[in-house]
Amino acid sequence: PYSEVINESVIEAVDSLCPYMHYRGVAFMVDNCSFTAKTGSRKWAPRFDYILDQLAYTAVDNGKPVDEDLISAFENHEVHGAVIECCKLRPTVDISVDSASSTKEIVIQ
């Protein structure tokens, strides 16, 4: 039941998106996504950022207690076991990206 969650977190994030974002940057990656992904990330990223920066972090900074039951429910969720098992199936080869870092550099050469 967790195949898409595991696909997104293990395969796409670790093996594809993280190396690409590290090399080219988040903005470049978003600019080269599908229309749907691009629109979604540009729509939801500011909202998510606002929720964290203006609501969650400030609430904790102002002394609001963290819901330990919520944290515990996340930490003990059964999906983590499925992710661990799928990580065992990953090849031992790391993915890397190696090319000119910008279109400008490619044109100049």
N, C-alpha and C positions, 0 to 999 in steps of 0.2 A: 504493500500500500504506500510505500515511501519512495518509489522509484524516481519520481520527478524531483523530489526534495534532494535525494542523493545525487541525481544527475546534475542538478544546479550547483550544489555545494562542492561535490568532489570533482566531477569531471570538468564542468565548465569553469568554475571559479579557479580551482587549483591548477588545472592543466592548460587552461586556455586564457581566461580573462586576466588573472593576476600577472602572468608574465607579460602579456600584451600591455596592460595598463602600466606596469612598471617601466616598460621600455618606451612607450609612446605617450602615455598620459591618459587620464580619464576623458578629457575633452575630445581628444582624437578618436578614442574608441567610440564614444557616444556619437560623434559626427559620422562615423562609418557603420553604424548599426542600421537595422531595418527601420523604416518609417515608424512602425508601431513601437519598437524598443526605444527609439530616439525620443518620440513624443512622450512615452511613459516615463522615461528617466528624467526628462526636462520638466515634466509636470509634477512628479512625485518627489524628486530630490529636494526641492526647496521646502516642501511641506514636511518631509521627514526631518530635515535640518532644523526647521522651526520647532518641531515637537521636541527634539532633543535639546537644542540650545536654549530655547525660551521657556519650555515647560518642565521637562524632566530634570535637566542639570540644575536649573535654578531652584526647583523644588527640593532636591537633595541638599544643595548648598544652603538653603534656608531652614534645614533641619527636619524636613518631612521624612518620616521613616520609610525605608524601602520595604516593599511587600515581600518578606522572606519566603512566604508560601509560593508566590509566583516564581521567584528565583529557583526554589527547590523543585517545583513542577517542571520547569524548563530543564534543569540539570539532570533530572531523573527520567526524562521522557524516553520512551523506547526507541525513538528514531535514532538516538545516538549509537545504540548497539548496531543498528542497520548500517549506519555510516562507517563505523569501525570495520565491520565485515567487508564492506565494499572497498574500503581503503586497502585492505589486504590483497585485493585483486588488481590494484594498479601496477603497471610496470615500474621498474626501478629507475627508469630513465626520466630525468627532468626535462621539461620543455623550456626552450629559450627562444627569443626573437633576436635576430641579428640582421640589421639592414640600416641604411641611412636613417637618421632620426627625424627627418622632416622632408617635405616635398621640396622646399627651398634648397636643401643640400643636394638632393638628387638632380635638380635642374642645373645647379652651379657646376657640378662635376661633368 
